[in-house]
Amino acid sequence: MLTRLFCELDDFCQDFLPTWHFGLRRPTGKHPRRHCGLTDSEIMTILVYYHQSDTALFKWFYQQHVLVYLKGHFPGLAGLSPFC
């Protein structure tokens, strides 16, 4: 189920994100951009997977489920701070 969800979201990101990024304002260089270890489709997969679960708190879900059971599926996975 997780692989199928990721594939569908990755296809969406490949179609949608180039158009979305084209319409964004360009950075002025005043604020440094943080580079995430996860792709947009990986982040979206984790968020949709969380909303499909019966967990009420994202922090608990991320620490107790994602970091424990899904670490092998997301090689760039980091601690909770990138999401907070």
mmCIF file of the N, C-alpha and C atoms, coordinates in Angstrom:
data_MODEL
# 
_entry.id   MODEL 
# 
loop_
_atom_site.group_PDB 
_atom_site.id 
_atom_site.type_symbol 
_atom_site.label_atom_id 
_atom_site.label_alt_id 
_atom_site.label_comp_id 
_atom_site.label_asym_id 
_atom_site.label_entity_id 
_atom_site.label_seq_id 
_atom_site.pdbx_PDB_ins_code 
_atom_site.Cartn_x 
_atom_site.Cartn_y 
_atom_site.Cartn_z 
_atom_site.occupancy 
_atom_site.B_iso_or_equiv 
_atom_site.pdbx_formal_charge 
_atom_site.auth_seq_id 
_atom_site.auth_comp_id 
_atom_site.auth_asym_id 
_atom_site.auth_atom_id 
_atom_site.pdbx_PDB_model_num 
ATOM 1   N N  . MET A 1 1  ? 0.815  -1.191 0.000   1.00 0.00 ? 1  MET A N  1 
ATOM 2   C CA . MET A 1 1  ? 0.000  0.000  0.000   1.00 0.00 ? 1  MET A CA 1 
ATOM 3   C C  . MET A 1 1  ? 0.864  1.262  0.000   1.00 0.00 ? 1  MET A C  1 
ATOM 4   N N  . LEU A 1 2  ? 1.933  1.247  0.780   1.00 0.00 ? 2  LEU A N  1 
ATOM 5   C CA . LEU A 1 2  ? 2.804  2.414  0.867   1.00 0.00 ? 2  LEU A CA 1 
ATOM 6   C C  . LEU A 1 2  ? 3.490  2.680  -0.466  1.00 0.00 ? 2  LEU A C  1 
ATOM 7   N N  . THR A 1 3  ? 3.928  1.635  -1.136  1.00 0.00 ? 3  THR A N  1 
ATOM 8   C CA . THR A 1 3  ? 4.596  1.797  -2.427  1.00 0.00 ? 3  THR A CA 1 
ATOM 9   C C  . THR A 1 3  ? 3.638  2.357  -3.468  1.00 0.00 ? 3  THR A C  1 
ATOM 10  N N  . ARG A 1 4  ? 2.430  1.862  -3.485  1.00 0.00 ? 4  ARG A N  1 
ATOM 11  C CA . ARG A 1 4  ? 1.427  2.359  -4.437  1.00 0.00 ? 4  ARG A CA 1 
ATOM 12  C C  . ARG A 1 4  ? 1.114  3.829  -4.172  1.00 0.00 ? 4  ARG A C  1 
ATOM 13  N N  . LEU A 1 5  ? 0.951  4.185  -2.898  1.00 0.00 ? 5  LEU A N  1 
ATOM 14  C CA . LEU A 1 5  ? 0.686  5.569  -2.525  1.00 0.00 ? 5  LEU A CA 1 
ATOM 15  C C  . LEU A 1 5  ? 1.834  6.464  -2.981  1.00 0.00 ? 5  LEU A C  1 
ATOM 16  N N  . PHE A 1 6  ? 3.071  6.015  -2.734  1.00 0.00 ? 6  PHE A N  1 
ATOM 17  C CA . PHE A 1 6  ? 4.229  6.806  -3.145  1.00 0.00 ? 6  PHE A CA 1 
ATOM 18  C C  . PHE A 1 6  ? 4.260  6.988  -4.662  1.00 0.00 ? 6  PHE A C  1 
ATOM 19  N N  . CYS A 1 7  ? 4.010  5.929  -5.416  1.00 0.00 ? 7  CYS A N  1 
ATOM 20  C CA . CYS A 1 7  ? 4.034  6.011  -6.885  1.00 0.00 ? 7  CYS A CA 1 
ATOM 21  C C  . CYS A 1 7  ? 2.997  6.999  -7.407  1.00 0.00 ? 7  CYS A C  1 
ATOM 22  N N  . GLU A 1 8  ? 1.803  6.973  -6.845  1.00 0.00 ? 8  GLU A N  1 
ATOM 23  C CA . GLU A 1 8  ? 0.760  7.901  -7.281  1.00 0.00 ? 8  GLU A CA 1 
ATOM 24  C C  . GLU A 1 8  ? 1.123  9.344  -6.946  1.00 0.00 ? 8  GLU A C  1 
ATOM 25  N N  . LEU A 1 9  ? 1.667  9.567  -5.757  1.00 0.00 ? 9  LEU A N  1 
ATOM 26  C CA . LEU A 1 9  ? 2.060  10.922 -5.374  1.00 0.00 ? 9  LEU A CA 1 
ATOM 27  C C  . LEU A 1 9  ? 3.273  11.394 -6.167  1.00 0.00 ? 9  LEU A C  1 
ATOM 28  N N  . ASP A 1 10 ? 4.184  10.493 -6.474  1.00 0.00 ? 10 ASP A N  1 
ATOM 29  C CA . ASP A 1 10 ? 5.356  10.856 -7.261  1.00 0.00 ? 10 ASP A CA 1 
ATOM 30  C C  . ASP A 1 10 ? 4.942  11.244 -8.684  1.00 0.00 ? 10 ASP A C  1 
ATOM 31  N N  . ASP A 1 11 ? 4.010  10.506 -9.267  1.00 0.00 ? 11 ASP A N  1 
ATOM 32  C CA . ASP A 1 11 ? 3.493  10.868 -10.592 1.00 0.00 ? 11 ASP A CA 1 
ATOM 33  C C  . ASP A 1 11 ? 2.840  12.247 -10.553 1.00 0.00 ? 11 ASP A C  1 
ATOM 34  N N  . PHE A 1 12 ? 2.058  12.502 -9.508  1.00 0.00 ? 12 PHE A N  1 
ATOM 35  C CA . PHE A 1 12 ? 1.426  13.811 -9.350  1.00 0.00 ? 12 PHE A CA 1 
ATOM 36  C C  . PHE A 1 12 ? 2.483  14.907 -9.254  1.00 0.00 ? 12 PHE A C  1 
ATOM 37  N N  . CYS A 1 13 ? 3.508  14.689 -8.444  1.00 0.00 ? 13 CYS A N  1 
ATOM 38  C CA . CYS A 1 13 ? 4.553  15.697 -8.254  1.00 0.00 ? 13 CYS A CA 1 
ATOM 39  C C  . CYS A 1 13 ? 5.302  15.976 -9.557  1.00 0.00 ? 13 CYS A C  1 
ATOM 40  N N  . GLN A 1 14 ? 5.552  14.942 -10.330 1.00 0.00 ? 14 GLN A N  1 
ATOM 41  C CA . GLN A 1 14 ? 6.259  15.142 -11.600 1.00 0.00 ? 14 GLN A CA 1 
ATOM 42  C C  . GLN A 1 14 ? 5.429  15.966 -12.577 1.00 0.00 ? 14 GLN A C  1 
ATOM 43  N N  . ASP A 1 15 ? 4.119  15.846 -12.526 1.00 0.00 ? 15 ASP A N  1 
ATOM 44  C CA . ASP A 1 15 ? 3.251  16.627 -13.409 1.00 0.00 ? 15 ASP A CA 1 
ATOM 45  C C  . ASP A 1 15 ? 3.005  18.038 -12.879 1.00 0.00 ? 15 ASP A C  1 
ATOM 46  N N  . PHE A 1 16 ? 2.785  18.171 -11.582 1.00 0.00 ? 16 PHE A N  1 
ATOM 47  C CA . PHE A 1 16 ? 2.322  19.426 -11.004 1.00 0.00 ? 16 PHE A CA 1 
ATOM 48  C C  . PHE A 1 16 ? 3.450  20.371 -10.592 1.00 0.00 ? 16 PHE A C  1 
ATOM 49  N N  . LEU A 1 17 ? 4.498  19.868 -9.966  1.00 0.00 ? 17 LEU A N  1 
ATOM 50  C CA . LEU A 1 17 ? 5.503  20.735 -9.356  1.00 0.00 ? 17 LEU A CA 1 
ATOM 51  C C  . LEU A 1 17 ? 6.246  21.641 -10.334 1.00 0.00 ? 17 LEU A C  1 
ATOM 52  N N  . PRO A 1 18 ? 6.593  21.206 -11.545 1.00 0.00 ? 18 PRO A N  1 
ATOM 53  C CA . PRO A 1 18 ? 7.254  22.159 -12.458 1.00 0.00 ? 18 PRO A CA 1 
ATOM 54  C C  . PRO A 1 18 ? 6.393  23.394 -12.743 1.00 0.00 ? 18 PRO A C  1 
ATOM 55  N N  . THR A 1 19 ? 5.107  23.199 -12.916 1.00 0.00 ? 19 THR A N  1 
ATOM 56  C CA . THR A 1 19 ? 4.201  24.321 -13.155 1.00 0.00 ? 19 THR A CA 1 
ATOM 57  C C  . THR A 1 19 ? 4.094  25.197 -11.915 1.00 0.00 ? 19 THR A C  1 
ATOM 58  N N  . TRP A 1 20 ? 4.010  24.571 -10.759 1.00 0.00 ? 20 TRP A N  1 
ATOM 59  C CA . TRP A 1 20 ? 3.889  25.317 -9.508  1.00 0.00 ? 20 TRP A CA 1 
ATOM 60  C C  . TRP A 1 20 ? 5.155  26.128 -9.235  1.00 0.00 ? 20 TRP A C  1 
ATOM 61  N N  . HIS A 1 21 ? 6.335  25.508 -9.407  1.00 0.00 ? 21 HIS A N  1 
ATOM 62  C CA . HIS A 1 21 ? 7.594  26.208 -9.162  1.00 0.00 ? 21 HIS A CA 1 
ATOM 63  C C  . HIS A 1 21 ? 7.783  27.373 -10.136 1.00 0.00 ? 21 HIS A C  1 
ATOM 64  N N  . PHE A 1 22 ? 7.287  27.225 -11.354 1.00 0.00 ? 22 PHE A N  1 
ATOM 65  C CA . PHE A 1 22 ? 7.402  28.292 -12.330 1.00 0.00 ? 22 PHE A CA 1 
ATOM 66  C C  . PHE A 1 22 ? 6.648  29.544 -11.879 1.00 0.00 ? 22 PHE A C  1 
ATOM 67  N N  . GLY A 1 23 ? 5.531  29.367 -11.206 1.00 0.00 ? 23 GLY A N  1 
ATOM 68  C CA . GLY A 1 23 ? 4.726  30.496 -10.758 1.00 0.00 ? 23 GLY A CA 1 
ATOM 69  C C  . GLY A 1 23 ? 5.176  31.109 -9.443  1.00 0.00 ? 23 GLY A C  1 
ATOM 70  N N  . LEU A 1 24 ? 6.139  30.498 -8.760  1.00 0.00 ? 24 LEU A N  1 
ATOM 71  C CA . LEU A 1 24 ? 6.597  31.030 -7.473  1.00 0.00 ? 24 LEU A CA 1 
ATOM 72  C C  . LEU A 1 24 ? 7.524  32.221 -7.665  1.00 0.00 ? 24 LEU A C  1 
ATOM 73  N N  . ARG A 1 25 ? 7.556  33.074 -6.671  1.00 0.00 ? 25 ARG A N  1 
ATOM 74  C CA . ARG A 1 25 ? 8.512  34.179 -6.681  1.00 0.00 ? 25 ARG A CA 1 
ATOM 75  C C  . ARG A 1 25 ? 9.904  33.617 -6.468  1.00 0.00 ? 25 ARG A C  1 
ATOM 76  N N  . ARG A 1 26 ? 10.853 34.212 -7.101  1.00 0.00 ? 26 ARG A N  1 
ATOM 77  C CA . ARG A 1 26 ? 12.242 33.768 -6.974  1.00 0.00 ? 26 ARG A CA 1 
ATOM 78  C C  . ARG A 1 26 ? 12.818 34.250 -5.647  1.00 0.00 ? 26 ARG A C  1 
ATOM 79  N N  . PRO A 1 27 ? 13.657 33.431 -4.997  1.00 0.00 ? 27 PRO A N  1 
ATOM 80  C CA . PRO A 1 27 ? 14.257 33.872 -3.728  1.00 0.00 ? 27 PRO A CA 1 
ATOM 81  C C  . PRO A 1 27 ? 15.206 35.048 -3.955  1.00 0.00 ? 27 PRO A C  1 
ATOM 82  N N  . THR A 1 28 ? 15.210 35.956 -3.014  1.00 0.00 ? 28 THR A N  1 
ATOM 83  C CA . THR A 1 28 ? 16.054 37.154 -3.130  1.00 0.00 ? 28 THR A CA 1 
ATOM 84  C C  . THR A 1 28 ? 17.441 36.930 -2.550  1.00 0.00 ? 28 THR A C  1 
ATOM 85  N N  . GLY A 1 29 ? 17.658 35.826 -1.899  1.00 0.00 ? 29 GLY A N  1 
ATOM 86  C CA . GLY A 1 29 ? 18.960 35.554 -1.312  1.00 0.00 ? 29 GLY A CA 1 
ATOM 87  C C  . GLY A 1 29 ? 19.070 36.011 0.130   1.00 0.00 ? 29 GLY A C  1 
ATOM 88  N N  . LYS A 1 30 ? 18.017 36.619 0.659   1.00 0.00 ? 30 LYS A N  1 
ATOM 89  C CA . LYS A 1 30 ? 18.058 37.102 2.039   1.00 0.00 ? 30 LYS A CA 1 
ATOM 90  C C  . LYS A 1 30 ? 17.931 35.968 3.042   1.00 0.00 ? 30 LYS A C  1 
ATOM 91  N N  . HIS A 1 31 ? 17.207 34.927 2.675   1.00 0.00 ? 31 HIS A N  1 
ATOM 92  C CA . HIS A 1 31 ? 16.982 33.816 3.588   1.00 0.00 ? 31 HIS A CA 1 
ATOM 93  C C  . HIS A 1 31 ? 17.613 32.556 3.004   1.00 0.00 ? 31 HIS A C  1 
ATOM 94  N N  . PRO A 1 32 ? 18.424 31.875 3.790   1.00 0.00 ? 32 PRO A N  1 
ATOM 95  C CA . PRO A 1 32 ? 19.017 30.642 3.268   1.00 0.00 ? 32 PRO A CA 1 
ATOM 96  C C  . PRO A 1 32 ? 17.954 29.556 3.099   1.00 0.00 ? 32 PRO A C  1 
ATOM 97  N N  . ARG A 1 33 ? 18.069 28.802 2.043   1.00 0.00 ? 33 ARG A N  1 
ATOM 98  C CA . ARG A 1 33 ? 17.129 27.706 1.797   1.00 0.00 ? 33 ARG A CA 1 
ATOM 99  C C  . ARG A 1 33 ? 17.679 26.440 2.424   1.00 0.00 ? 33 ARG A C  1 
ATOM 100 N N  . ARG A 1 34 ? 16.853 25.785 3.210   1.00 0.00 ? 34 ARG A N  1 
ATOM 101 C CA . ARG A 1 34 ? 17.249 24.510 3.819   1.00 0.00 ? 34 ARG A CA 1 
ATOM 102 C C  . ARG A 1 34 ? 16.953 23.399 2.832   1.00 0.00 ? 34 ARG A C  1 
ATOM 103 N N  . HIS A 1 35 ? 17.891 22.513 2.682   1.00 0.00 ? 35 HIS A N  1 
ATOM 104 C CA . HIS A 1 35 ? 17.698 21.379 1.792   1.00 0.00 ? 35 HIS A CA 1 
ATOM 105 C C  . HIS A 1 35 ? 17.286 20.172 2.614   1.00 0.00 ? 35 HIS A C  1 
ATOM 106 N N  . CYS A 1 36 ? 16.189 19.596 2.240   1.00 0.00 ? 36 CYS A N  1 
ATOM 107 C CA . CYS A 1 36 ? 15.632 18.454 2.953   1.00 0.00 ? 36 CYS A CA 1 
ATOM 108 C C  . CYS A 1 36 ? 16.198 17.168 2.358   1.00 0.00 ? 36 CYS A C  1 
ATOM 109 N N  . GLY A 1 37 ? 16.338 16.148 3.180   1.00 0.00 ? 37 GLY A N  1 
ATOM 110 C CA . GLY A 1 37 ? 16.807 14.856 2.703   1.00 0.00 ? 37 GLY A CA 1 
ATOM 111 C C  . GLY A 1 37 ? 15.735 14.062 1.986   1.00 0.00 ? 37 GLY A C  1 
ATOM 112 N N  . LEU A 1 38 ? 14.481 14.504 2.084   1.00 0.00 ? 38 LEU A N  1 
ATOM 113 C CA . LEU A 1 38 ? 13.365 13.815 1.441   1.00 0.00 ? 38 LEU A CA 1 
ATOM 114 C C  . LEU A 1 38 ? 12.877 14.607 0.235   1.00 0.00 ? 38 LEU A C  1 
ATOM 115 N N  . THR A 1 39 ? 12.370 13.895 -0.750  1.00 0.00 ? 39 THR A N  1 
ATOM 116 C CA . THR A 1 39 ? 11.763 14.554 -1.898  1.00 0.00 ? 39 THR A CA 1 
ATOM 117 C C  . THR A 1 39 ? 10.363 15.022 -1.515  1.00 0.00 ? 39 THR A C  1 
ATOM 118 N N  . ASP A 1 40 ? 9.790  15.868 -2.352  1.00 0.00 ? 40 ASP A N  1 
ATOM 119 C CA . ASP A 1 40 ? 8.426  16.342 -2.102  1.00 0.00 ? 40 ASP A CA 1 
ATOM 120 C C  . ASP A 1 40 ? 7.441  15.181 -2.056  1.00 0.00 ? 40 ASP A C  1 
ATOM 121 N N  . SER A 1 41 ? 7.606  14.219 -2.955  1.00 0.00 ? 41 SER A N  1 
ATOM 122 C CA . SER A 1 41 ? 6.684  13.082 -2.987  1.00 0.00 ? 41 SER A CA 1 
ATOM 123 C C  . SER A 1 41 ? 6.845  12.190 -1.755  1.00 0.00 ? 41 SER A C  1 
ATOM 124 N N  . GLU A 1 42 ? 8.059  12.089 -1.201  1.00 0.00 ? 42 GLU A N  1 
ATOM 125 C CA . GLU A 1 42 ? 8.254  11.314 0.030   1.00 0.00 ? 42 GLU A CA 1 
ATOM 126 C C  . GLU A 1 42 ? 7.585  12.003 1.218   1.00 0.00 ? 42 GLU A C  1 
ATOM 127 N N  . ILE A 1 43 ? 7.713  13.313 1.293   1.00 0.00 ? 43 ILE A N  1 
ATOM 128 C CA . ILE A 1 43 ? 7.073  14.063 2.372   1.00 0.00 ? 43 ILE A CA 1 
ATOM 129 C C  . ILE A 1 43 ? 5.557  13.924 2.276   1.00 0.00 ? 43 ILE A C  1 
ATOM 130 N N  . MET A 1 44 ? 5.033  14.065 1.069   1.00 0.00 ? 44 MET A N  1 
ATOM 131 C CA . MET A 1 44 ? 3.592  13.931 0.878   1.00 0.00 ? 44 MET A CA 1 
ATOM 132 C C  . MET A 1 44 ? 3.120  12.524 1.218   1.00 0.00 ? 44 MET A C  1 
ATOM 133 N N  . THR A 1 45 ? 3.922  11.514 0.901   1.00 0.00 ? 45 THR A N  1 
ATOM 134 C CA . THR A 1 45 ? 3.562  10.131 1.225   1.00 0.00 ? 45 THR A CA 1 
ATOM 135 C C  . THR A 1 45 ? 3.440  9.942  2.729   1.00 0.00 ? 45 THR A C  1 
ATOM 136 N N  . ILE A 1 46 ? 4.395  10.463 3.480   1.00 0.00 ? 46 ILE A N  1 
ATOM 137 C CA . ILE A 1 46 ? 4.342  10.348 4.940   1.00 0.00 ? 46 ILE A CA 1 
ATOM 138 C C  . ILE A 1 46 ? 3.114  11.069 5.490   1.00 0.00 ? 46 ILE A C  1 
ATOM 139 N N  . LEU A 1 47 ? 2.819  12.255 4.971   1.00 0.00 ? 47 LEU A N  1 
ATOM 140 C CA . LEU A 1 47 ? 1.672  13.013 5.464   1.00 0.00 ? 47 LEU A CA 1 
ATOM 141 C C  . LEU A 1 47 ? 0.341  12.344 5.135   1.00 0.00 ? 47 LEU A C  1 
ATOM 142 N N  . VAL A 1 48 ? 0.201  11.824 3.918   1.00 0.00 ? 48 VAL A N  1 
ATOM 143 C CA . VAL A 1 48 ? -1.041 11.134 3.556   1.00 0.00 ? 48 VAL A CA 1 
ATOM 144 C C  . VAL A 1 48 ? -1.173 9.845  4.353   1.00 0.00 ? 48 VAL A C  1 
ATOM 145 N N  . TYR A 1 49 ? -0.051 9.135  4.534   1.00 0.00 ? 49 TYR A N  1 
ATOM 146 C CA . TYR A 1 49 ? -0.064 7.896  5.320   1.00 0.00 ? 49 TYR A CA 1 
ATOM 147 C C  . TYR A 1 49 ? -0.482 8.180  6.765   1.00 0.00 ? 49 TYR A C  1 
ATOM 148 N N  . TYR A 1 50 ? -0.034 9.309  7.301   1.00 0.00 ? 50 TYR A N  1 
ATOM 149 C CA . TYR A 1 50 ? -0.441 9.721  8.650   1.00 0.00 ? 50 TYR A CA 1 
ATOM 150 C C  . TYR A 1 50 ? -1.952 9.967  8.706   1.00 0.00 ? 50 TYR A C  1 
ATOM 151 N N  . HIS A 1 51 ? -2.481 10.662 7.720   1.00 0.00 ? 51 HIS A N  1 
ATOM 152 C CA . HIS A 1 51 ? -3.917 10.964 7.719   1.00 0.00 ? 51 HIS A CA 1 
ATOM 153 C C  . HIS A 1 51 ? -4.761 9.713  7.504   1.00 0.00 ? 51 HIS A C  1 
ATOM 154 N N  . GLN A 1 52 ? -4.193 8.676  6.907   1.00 0.00 ? 52 GLN A N  1 
ATOM 155 C CA . GLN A 1 52 ? -4.915 7.424  6.736   1.00 0.00 ? 52 GLN A CA 1 
ATOM 156 C C  . GLN A 1 52 ? -4.855 6.566  7.998   1.00 0.00 ? 52 GLN A C  1 
ATOM 157 N N  . SER A 1 53 ? -3.949 6.885  8.908   1.00 0.00 ? 53 SER A N  1 
ATOM 158 C CA . SER A 1 53 ? -3.847 6.125  10.155  1.00 0.00 ? 53 SER A CA 1 
ATOM 159 C C  . SER A 1 53 ? -4.879 6.643  11.149  1.00 0.00 ? 53 SER A C  1 
ATOM 160 N N  . ASP A 1 54 ? -4.998 5.944  12.265  1.00 0.00 ? 54 ASP A N  1 
ATOM 161 C CA . ASP A 1 54 ? -5.932 6.382  13.304  1.00 0.00 ? 54 ASP A CA 1 
ATOM 162 C C  . ASP A 1 54 ? -5.218 7.135  14.421  1.00 0.00 ? 54 ASP A C  1 
ATOM 163 N N  . THR A 1 55 ? -4.033 7.658  14.117  1.00 0.00 ? 55 THR A N  1 
ATOM 164 C CA . THR A 1 55 ? -3.239 8.376  15.100  1.00 0.00 ? 55 THR A CA 1 
ATOM 165 C C  . THR A 1 55 ? -3.647 9.843  15.137  1.00 0.00 ? 55 THR A C  1 
ATOM 166 N N  . ALA A 1 56 ? -3.784 10.377 16.335  1.00 0.00 ? 56 ALA A N  1 
ATOM 167 C CA . ALA A 1 56 ? -4.235 11.757 16.489  1.00 0.00 ? 56 ALA A CA 1 
ATOM 168 C C  . ALA A 1 56 ? -3.081 12.757 16.424  1.00 0.00 ? 56 ALA A C  1 
ATOM 169 N N  . LEU A 1 57 ? -1.897 12.371 16.850  1.00 0.00 ? 57 LEU A N  1 
ATOM 170 C CA . LEU A 1 57 ? -0.767 13.297 16.922  1.00 0.00 ? 57 LEU A CA 1 
ATOM 171 C C  . LEU A 1 57 ? 0.309  12.926 15.910  1.00 0.00 ? 57 LEU A C  1 
ATOM 172 N N  . PHE A 1 58 ? 0.661  13.890 15.053  1.00 0.00 ? 58 PHE A N  1 
ATOM 173 C CA . PHE A 1 58 ? 1.673  13.624 14.037  1.00 0.00 ? 58 PHE A CA 1 
ATOM 174 C C  . PHE A 1 58 ? 3.018  13.332 14.673  1.00 0.00 ? 58 PHE A C  1 
ATOM 175 N N  . LYS A 1 59 ? 3.393  14.051 15.709  1.00 0.00 ? 59 LYS A N  1 
ATOM 176 C CA . LYS A 1 59 ? 4.695  13.849 16.349  1.00 0.00 ? 59 LYS A CA 1 
ATOM 177 C C  . LYS A 1 59 ? 4.838  12.412 16.843  1.00 0.00 ? 59 LYS A C  1 
ATOM 178 N N  . TRP A 1 60 ? 3.813  11.888 17.488  1.00 0.00 ? 60 TRP A N  1 
ATOM 179 C CA . TRP A 1 60 ? 3.855  10.504 17.973  1.00 0.00 ? 60 TRP A CA 1 
ATOM 180 C C  . TRP A 1 60 ? 3.941  9.545  16.795  1.00 0.00 ? 60 TRP A C  1 
ATOM 181 N N  . PHE A 1 61 ? 3.129  9.764  15.771  1.00 0.00 ? 61 PHE A N  1 
ATOM 182 C CA . PHE A 1 61 ? 3.142  8.910  14.581  1.00 0.00 ? 61 PHE A CA 1 
ATOM 183 C C  . PHE A 1 61 ? 4.528  8.883  13.952  1.00 0.00 ? 61 PHE A C  1 
ATOM 184 N N  . TYR A 1 62 ? 5.150  10.054 13.812  1.00 0.00 ? 62 TYR A N  1 
ATOM 185 C CA . TYR A 1 62 ? 6.460  10.142 13.173  1.00 0.00 ? 62 TYR A CA 1 
ATOM 186 C C  . TYR A 1 62 ? 7.526  9.433  14.005  1.00 0.00 ? 62 TYR A C  1 
ATOM 187 N N  . GLN A 1 63 ? 7.545  9.703  15.309  1.00 0.00 ? 63 GLN A N  1 
ATOM 188 C CA . GLN A 1 63 ? 8.578  9.117  16.170  1.00 0.00 ? 63 GLN A CA 1 
ATOM 189 C C  . GLN A 1 63 ? 8.380  7.631  16.400  1.00 0.00 ? 63 GLN A C  1 
ATOM 190 N N  . GLN A 1 64 ? 7.147  7.187  16.586  1.00 0.00 ? 64 GLN A N  1 
ATOM 191 C CA . GLN A 1 64 ? 6.887  5.803  16.955  1.00 0.00 ? 64 GLN A CA 1 
ATOM 192 C C  . GLN A 1 64 ? 6.616  4.884  15.766  1.00 0.00 ? 64 GLN A C  1 
ATOM 193 N N  . HIS A 1 65 ? 6.244  5.425  14.628  1.00 0.00 ? 65 HIS A N  1 
ATOM 194 C CA . HIS A 1 65 ? 5.928  4.573  13.481  1.00 0.00 ? 65 HIS A CA 1 
ATOM 195 C C  . HIS A 1 65 ? 6.889  4.807  12.310  1.00 0.00 ? 65 HIS A C  1 
ATOM 196 N N  . VAL A 1 66 ? 6.997  6.041  11.878  1.00 0.00 ? 66 VAL A N  1 
ATOM 197 C CA . VAL A 1 66 ? 7.818  6.329  10.696  1.00 0.00 ? 66 VAL A CA 1 
ATOM 198 C C  . VAL A 1 66 ? 9.293  6.049  10.978  1.00 0.00 ? 66 VAL A C  1 
ATOM 199 N N  . LEU A 1 67 ? 9.827  6.615  12.054  1.00 0.00 ? 67 LEU A N  1 
ATOM 200 C CA . LEU A 1 67 ? 11.253 6.425  12.356  1.00 0.00 ? 67 LEU A CA 1 
ATOM 201 C C  . LEU A 1 67 ? 11.587 4.980  12.707  1.00 0.00 ? 67 LEU A C  1 
ATOM 202 N N  . VAL A 1 68 ? 10.622 4.221  13.191  1.00 0.00 ? 68 VAL A N  1 
ATOM 203 C CA . VAL A 1 68 ? 10.869 2.836  13.593  1.00 0.00 ? 68 VAL A CA 1 
ATOM 204 C C  . VAL A 1 68 ? 10.639 1.870  12.438  1.00 0.00 ? 68 VAL A C  1 
ATOM 205 N N  . TYR A 1 69 ? 9.483  1.965  11.784  1.00 0.00 ? 69 TYR A N  1 
ATOM 206 C CA . TYR A 1 69 ? 9.082  0.961  10.809  1.00 0.00 ? 69 TYR A CA 1 
ATOM 207 C C  . TYR A 1 69 ? 9.321  1.349  9.347   1.00 0.00 ? 69 TYR A C  1 
ATOM 208 N N  . LEU A 1 70 ? 9.407  2.625  9.057   1.00 0.00 ? 70 LEU A N  1 
ATOM 209 C CA . LEU A 1 70 ? 9.503  3.047  7.664   1.00 0.00 ? 70 LEU A CA 1 
ATOM 210 C C  . LEU A 1 70 ? 10.861 3.613  7.283   1.00 0.00 ? 70 LEU A C  1 
ATOM 211 N N  . LYS A 1 71 ? 11.824 3.549  8.173   1.00 0.00 ? 71 LYS A N  1 
ATOM 212 C CA . LYS A 1 71 ? 13.146 4.120  7.913   1.00 0.00 ? 71 LYS A CA 1 
ATOM 213 C C  . LYS A 1 71 ? 13.796 3.512  6.671   1.00 0.00 ? 71 LYS A C  1 
ATOM 214 N N  . GLY A 1 72 ? 13.564 2.232  6.420   1.00 0.00 ? 72 GLY A N  1 
ATOM 215 C CA . GLY A 1 72 ? 14.134 1.583  5.245   1.00 0.00 ? 72 GLY A CA 1 
ATOM 216 C C  . GLY A 1 72 ? 13.518 2.052  3.935   1.00 0.00 ? 72 GLY A C  1 
ATOM 217 N N  . HIS A 1 73 ? 12.311 2.568  3.989   1.00 0.00 ? 73 HIS A N  1 
ATOM 218 C CA . HIS A 1 73 ? 11.627 3.043  2.788   1.00 0.00 ? 73 HIS A CA 1 
ATOM 219 C C  . HIS A 1 73 ? 12.034 4.464  2.401   1.00 0.00 ? 73 HIS A C  1 
ATOM 220 N N  . PHE A 1 74 ? 12.529 5.227  3.366   1.00 0.00 ? 74 PHE A N  1 
ATOM 221 C CA . PHE A 1 74 ? 12.899 6.622  3.138   1.00 0.00 ? 74 PHE A CA 1 
ATOM 222 C C  . PHE A 1 74 ? 14.343 6.841  3.576   1.00 0.00 ? 74 PHE A C  1 
ATOM 223 N N  . PRO A 1 75 ? 15.306 6.680  2.663   1.00 0.00 ? 75 PRO A N  1 
ATOM 224 C CA . PRO A 1 75 ? 16.721 6.770  3.046   1.00 0.00 ? 75 PRO A CA 1 
ATOM 225 C C  . PRO A 1 75 ? 17.135 8.141  3.600   1.00 0.00 ? 75 PRO A C  1 
ATOM 226 N N  . GLY A 1 76 ? 16.481 9.210  3.191   1.00 0.00 ? 76 GLY A N  1 
ATOM 227 C CA . GLY A 1 76 ? 16.847 10.543 3.652   1.00 0.00 ? 76 GLY A CA 1 
ATOM 228 C C  . GLY A 1 76 ? 16.131 10.990 4.904   1.00 0.00 ? 76 GLY A C  1 
ATOM 229 N N  . LEU A 1 77 ? 15.503 10.047 5.589   1.00 0.00 ? 77 LEU A N  1 
ATOM 230 C CA . LEU A 1 77 ? 14.679 10.348 6.757   1.00 0.00 ? 77 LEU A CA 1 
ATOM 231 C C  . LEU A 1 77 ? 15.530 10.919 7.884   1.00 0.00 ? 77 LEU A C  1 
ATOM 232 N N  . ALA A 1 78 ? 15.040 11.987 8.483   1.00 0.00 ? 78 ALA A N  1 
ATOM 233 C CA . ALA A 1 78 ? 15.751 12.646 9.585   1.00 0.00 ? 78 ALA A CA 1 
ATOM 234 C C  . ALA A 1 78 ? 14.850 12.656 10.814  1.00 0.00 ? 78 ALA A C  1 
ATOM 235 N N  . GLY A 1 79 ? 15.321 13.299 11.856  1.00 0.00 ? 79 GLY A N  1 
ATOM 236 C CA . GLY A 1 79 ? 14.518 13.447 13.059  1.00 0.00 ? 79 GLY A CA 1 
ATOM 237 C C  . GLY A 1 79 ? 13.292 14.301 12.785  1.00 0.00 ? 79 GLY A C  1 
ATOM 238 N N  . LEU A 1 80 ? 12.554 14.619 13.807  1.00 0.00 ? 80 LEU A N  1 
ATOM 239 C CA . LEU A 1 80 ? 11.289 15.328 13.661  1.00 0.00 ? 80 LEU A CA 1 
ATOM 240 C C  . LEU A 1 80 ? 11.471 16.808 13.294  1.00 0.00 ? 80 LEU A C  1 
ATOM 241 N N  . SER A 1 81 ? 12.604 17.398 13.596  1.00 0.00 ? 81 SER A N  1 
ATOM 242 C CA . SER A 1 81 ? 12.775 18.846 13.426  1.00 0.00 ? 81 SER A CA 1 
ATOM 243 C C  . SER A 1 81 ? 12.473 19.378 12.015  1.00 0.00 ? 81 SER A C  1 
ATOM 244 N N  . PRO A 1 82 ? 12.745 18.657 10.924  1.00 0.00 ? 82 PRO A N  1 
ATOM 245 C CA . PRO A 1 82 ? 12.389 19.226 9.612   1.00 0.00 ? 82 PRO A CA 1 
ATOM 246 C C  . PRO A 1 82 ? 10.899 19.453 9.434   1.00 0.00 ? 82 PRO A C  1 
ATOM 247 N N  . PHE A 1 83 ? 10.058 18.732 10.185  1.00 0.00 ? 83 PHE A N  1 
ATOM 248 C CA . PHE A 1 83 ? 8.626  18.886 10.050  1.00 0.00 ? 83 PHE A CA 1 
ATOM 249 C C  . PHE A 1 83 ? 8.061  19.930 11.000  1.00 0.00 ? 83 PHE A C  1 
ATOM 250 N N  . CYS A 1 84 ? 8.810  20.314 12.030  1.00 0.00 ? 84 CYS A N  1 
ATOM 251 C CA . CYS A 1 84 ? 8.273  21.247 13.032  1.00 0.00 ? 84 CYS A CA 1 
ATOM 252 C C  . CYS A 1 84 ? 8.740  22.668 12.778  1.00 0.00 ? 84 CYS A C  1 
# 
